[in-house]
Amino acid sequence: MIFADGSILPDSELNPILGYLEEEIAQTLSGPPLAADVVLDALDALGRELDSGALDPLIARYAPPGAGEELDRVRPQISRAALEERLALELGGLAGPRPFGRSEVKPLGVLLHIAPGNMAGLPAFTAVEGLLTGNINLVKLPHGDRGLTLAVFQKLTELEPRLSPYLYAFDLSSKYAVIIKALANLADGIAVWGGDGAVAAIRKLAPPGCKLIEWGHRLSFAYLSNWEGLDLAPLAGHILRTGGLLCSSCQVVYLDTGHLSVAERFCKQFLPVLEKAAAAYYKTPGQAAQGALYAREAALEQIVDRARFDDLAFPGQLCSLTLRRDMELELSHLHGNVLVKRLPRQDLVPVLRRQRGRLQTAGLLCPGSERKALAALLARAGVNRITAPGHMSDALPLEAHDGEYPLRRYVRVVDVEEPQGRPSAAPAQIF
């Protein structure tokens, strides 16, 4: 399915849309710019419908299980007040009087979003960031979107028809390279979410002069120092809740020790906590059966891995821990089956630096007296987010994304010289 002109259309309309899209884009860009207040008003109206329960049927129909709980967690971050704060923080100071005249912040123009599929709602959210910066947004939907993004776009354009020329969505497989290239040729910037393969493929398709905005896959972990007596339940809950599927998910539980016996003691202490979290997460018999299957798959992988890593396995009910002897940061077995490794703080920087450019979140658990020093060490190693273990995948107010402010990547600064270099008396405008 396709979203264009404020309507959900069949795939048979793809070629006609591609035939007139360039002309329509030029016409939209020739007209008045999209004001941020128009976008904020529409999102505010959508938020009120979400809060009232009016969107519950839409969520039940198109979103995967658990999406409602995720929306509840991120809802404060998409309120009008929060978005206005983002605009002020991320774009504030870029525009204003200059010795030569003035600087103005303008959208890139057209953004092509190669949208992620690892969390419900992210394809719509990346387009919202494009709207907030005044861009026209072409969204290539991920496999398995289930129609949620199309439904959100339709609801937004119903609430605010002026958004219609700024939102397009295409449910295309990545194998349709010719069509994706045609969309890329219309774009001033491409925001690509995905792994190395997806980024490399888009680099080949991006035309010269097109800005490539990479939101690649990242690796996250927990770092525990002197954990005896500290609450491990939030970490266990995070591991089960995210399943290891997000960039912010804990892949490895690192321990600030070089002693294998200490790491074994931790595993024996943490496993019952993880089992309790698994029992709470897998509530129905069907879910429990799925959890048991995940644990069995992890056990089979461990049997193969032991030949290479000499792992120590700690199987549990609906979950497991695997203690490995190396220190490398890597993906875990997922779905409540997580890796544990030793990483003394003196080795932290050289080990983590081997994953430079891929590091995202560290869930830090330690006594309060150690937190400042360890946080500074993690930051020097290249980590971009440092949270409590239970908050690793929570949206933090006004946080950056992978160490950068996204809205700044979706705009450009236009410098305008005034006669005799006199600054304009007009107030600074974002758009």
Protein Blocks (a to p, Z undefined) as FASTA:
>chain_A
ZZeehiacdfklmmmmmmmmmmmmmmmmmmccddfklmmmmmmmmmmmmmnopmmmmmmm
mmcehklmmmmmmmmmmgfklmmmmmmmmmgokaccdfklpacdddfkiacddddfkbgh
klmmmmmmmmmnopacdddddehklommmmmmmmmmmmmmmlmmmcccddddfklmmlmm
mmmmmpcbdcdeddfklmmmmmmmpcghiacddddddddddddehkghpafklmmmmmmm
nnopafkbcfbdcdddfbfklmmmmmmmmmmmmmmmmmmmmmbfklmmmmmmmmmmmmmm
mmmmmmmnopacdddehiacdddfbfbdcddeejhiacdddddfklmmmmmmmmgokacb
dcddddfklmmmmmmmmmmnopabdcdfklmmpccehiaeehiafklmmcccdddddehh
iacfbdcdfZZ
